[in-house]
Amino acid sequence: MPAALQPLPAPQAPSATAVPPQVTAGPNAGSVSSAASTGTPGGAFGACVIARESGGNPQIMNATGHYGLYQFSESTWIAYGGSAADFGHASVAEQNRVFANALAAGGESNWAPYDGC
């Protein structure tokens, strides 16, 4: 007689602030990055933006030229202190710094209406 089947545990809902590690492309190819482990500025809002904009990939560039964890346009990147020379290949630390500058200057509106965060 076959053994009785055991029920599987109920699935856990993912955390709203969890950002899965992603393998990066570009100059850091092969490395794994987790935005959450680098001290995401903006707390839950910043984590939400990362999850919705880039899925945690700091080197992603979309078809309209928006780049990185927070999908900066080049003009927004420069306006909040990003180096024009680094746009398209900035470190996670630099992306976080520019995003923190944007939030400190009231720039949350660059993301909130589009991401629902």
N, C-alpha and C positions, 0 to 999 in steps of 0.2 A: 504494500500500500504506500503511495507517495506521501512524503512529508507535507504537513500543512504549510501553506504559503503564509509568510508574515507580511503584514501591511507595511508599505514604505512610509517613512516619516513625511509629514506635510512639508511642502516646499516653503522656504523662507523668502519673504519679499526682500528685494535688494534695498539697501540703504539709499536714501535720496541723495546723500552726499558722497557716496562711494564712487570713486573713479578708478576703473580697472587699469592696471598697468598696460602700456602699449609699447610695442617695438617701434622705435623711431626710424625715420628716414633721414637722409641728408648727412651732415657731418658727423652725427652721432649714431650712424647706422649700426645696428646690432646691440645697442644699449637698450635697457628697459627703463622707462621713466614712469613714475606715478606722481601726478600733480599733487595729490593729497599728501605725499610724503615730503614735499618740498615746502610746505607751509603756505598753502593757497591763501592769497590775500582776499579779503571780502567774505571770509567764512563760508557759510552755506550758499550765499549768493555766488561767490567766486567758483565754488565747486559745481554749482548748477550750470553756470556759464560754460565751464570746461566740458562738462558732460554733454551739453547740448550743442556746443560749437565745434569741438574737435574730438570728442570721445577720449580725451587724454593724450592725443598725439601732438607733441609740441612742434613738430616740423611740417604739419600738414598745410598745404596751400590749396584753397578751393579755386574753382573755375573763374571766379570774379576777382581773384587776387587778394582775398582775405587770408591772413596767415596766423598760424600758431595756435596755442592753447585757447586763446580768447578770440581768435579770428579777427585780428586787427586789420583795418584798412591801413594803407601806408600813411595816409594823412592823419588818422587817429593815433597811430604809432608815434609819429613825429611830434604831434601836438602835445602828447603826454610824456615827452622826454626820451623816446626811443631813438637810437642812432639810425639814421637813414641807411648807413652802410651795413647795419646788422639786420635790417628788415629782410625776412626770408630765411634767416639762419641764426637767429638769436638763441641764446641759452634759455633754459627754463627760468633761471634766476632773473635774467633781464626781462623776460616776458612778465614775470610776477611783479617786478619793480614798476614797469610801465602801467600794468593794470592797477596796482596800488596807487600810483600817481593819478590815474584817471578817476578812481573812486574818491580819492581825497579832494579832487577838484569838482566833485559832483557829476562825474561823467558816467554814472550808472545808467543814465538814459541811453547811452550808446549800445547797451545790451538788453536791458529789461523789456522794452516793448517787443523785441524780436524773439526772445528766448522764453518768456513767461516765467522768469526766475524771480 
